């Protein structure tokens, strides 16, 4: 029987949830190799011209063969933006890609076809951009040996239009991406009218999603992420909603000044969420918890109806937005039924399980 994510949700201020994994300290960062302007395909743009599609690849050289992948799609309203540094967006995408590379990923920052002033809600432009992402994914998979990657562990993320693109391409291609990260993501029409970011319906198969969004955003209203988060929770899909209180659209650049402290916090939250999804080891055998079974792996609290039990875990709960944890069954060999009531339907009560030994 298919496992389902428990209805977990972070509704507090932006915080770092580190369960089984954590980002490497800055002092231990390895040297990152950057391959710029790699042509991953060709396509016809909105003018009818043939164009090269390019990406920048970031990774740590050294013979690894099982790196997870982070694909980054830049913002710019589907009419502007770039995979690298620009005066408008600062060094956000190179910084994100470098951080993921130093945390063991192969990161790819993509350019995709743009259409300034695209008509009709940019439906055709979004479809072109989605096609380009899938072309890039095929190129990445074809070059998996060179980059030492595990093609089964791929996460996608982006900001603004790039966040909207990440949501839609991952929700449309369910088997291609383990998870999605949306940074104040949306699709046209932009403005004060709340317009759903997801063009595909949410189902139980939708990838787990992390939202980071300014509560005072006037371009892509914060309510867009709130609504999608609620819909994901209702469908049993794991998601995290991290509000940035009082921040407007693209908060990493304010009055031309690159907000390095906020960038660092956002990136560390992204890495933590991605690590929860790609995992550092195979899923552990499920633990019997009450009348159901619990998969204690990758930081998730996942129920199933089948499976053996024979390892030690700590099961904890939080009632204060994951700021503190209280033991439910700690350091106990769970080889039989444990009478713990699952009340995770109350979004203020969150559970986690940590594998102690096996």
Buried (B, 14 or more C-beta within 10 A) or exposed (E): EEBBBBBBBBBBEBBBBBBBBEBEEEEEBEEBBBEEEBEBBEBEBBEEEEBEBBBBBBBBEEEBEEBBBBBBBBBBBBBBBBBBBBEEBBBBBBBBBBBBBBBBBBBBBBBBBBBEEBEEEBEEBBEBBBBBBBBBBEBBBEBBEEBBBBBEBBBBBBBBBBBBBBBBBBBBBEEBBBBBBBBBBBBBEBEEEBBBBBBBEBEEEBBBBBBBBBBEBEBBBBEBBBBBBBBBBEBBBBBBBBBBEEBBBBBBBEEEEBBEEBBBBBBBBBBBBBBBBBBEEEEBBBBBBEEBBBBBBBBBBBBBEEBEBEBBBBBBBBEEBBEEBEEBBBEBEBEEEBEBEBEBEEBEBBBBBBBBEE
